[in-house]
Amino acid sequence: MSSAITFYKKICSEEQVEYNHKQELLIYELDQFLSYKKKSFIFKIFDTPSNGKKKCFYIHGGVGIGKTLIMDLFSDSVKNKQRIHFHKFMIEVHDELHSLRSQNKDKEFLIAQLAKKIKDKYEFIFFDEFQVTNIADAMILGHLFIELFKNNVYVILTSNSKPEDLYKDGLQRELFLPFIKILKDNSIIHHLDIDTDYRTKNLNNQETFFIANSSVSSLKIKDIYEKMIEGYTPKDEIISIKKRDFVIRRLANRIAWFQFEQICGEHIGAEDYLEMIKYMDKIIVENVPIFSNANANMQERFINLIDVLYDNQIQTIISSDKEIEKLGSAFYLKDKFQRTVSRLIEMRSN
């Protein structure tokens, strides 16, 4: 029995998580995938299962159903691996390609070089929340995954979308379709078909979400902030990110207080958020608006922000024009935003 299934059964028996038969089946299937990678070359010659040549394990399904939990059960026990949020990985890819560009101008050659550098460090890459949101990433990914597979780097990823729905309705999506075929041809695709959003369970009454148009809420946020900073003097902290200035608003005692437009406005992205959280343990974001097609760019930044705060366990206090479940969405972000709403709900839980 693998360490992953042993640990899963242990935390279920201790009622840390709720047992689900479909989760257990996924753990067995993922364990088989990873075990095949570890088998000797001679063994593979005489025992080649139908999925033996697959280099990617693609887990997709709804929000809050345990995809990340299961992936982490394995990433904790596997050596020579990188466990990374997809946003952060793409930032590193762009940085590395920029560095390599000074040595060679051939883009495909650069990506092949990058894949070899990754292979020198890792045999496995675990991606959480795999999604494609712009054509620049879409074009790089096709070449990069081909090279990773050539170099026998195994990829395990989670996504809310099935492969054929990646970058759905995106600009110039037809250029991305060949990558989807590559991904499907090289992947074991597992749909974790569970209806329960476990994040909505076990809620407590912590007041971490307020309605913005309430004067009572504004006073409560002010009181909470003053209590948390414990007498420290707030100040705007300016940090530099690739020669750009980013302002952390009202920072005191590792707590920051932003208005929504200050943190989800123009020219701000996941890279800024990842750098920002180095300075804080708690954050307040006031006046989150109702989302629609008219402010889709800001909604997408908000999605990225919540992903970073959630992954790094930053305590978050939010005020909004509506309750979490009624914030609306731009049309093309509806599916992605379901995960954000689910994470916000979980961030209020025990």
PyMOL commands that set and color helices and strands:
alter all, ss='L'
color gray80, all
select helices_A, chain A and resi 3-13+21-38+41-46+67-75+86-101+107-121+135-150+163-165+173-175+177-185+198-200+215-229+260-264+270-279+293-311+324-326+331-346
alter helices_A, ss='H'
color red, helices_A
select strands_A, chain A and resi 56-60+81-85+124-128+154-159+187-191+209-211+235-241+244-251+255-259+282-288+315-320
alter strands_A, ss='S'
color yellow, strands_A
deselect
rebuild
show_as cartoon
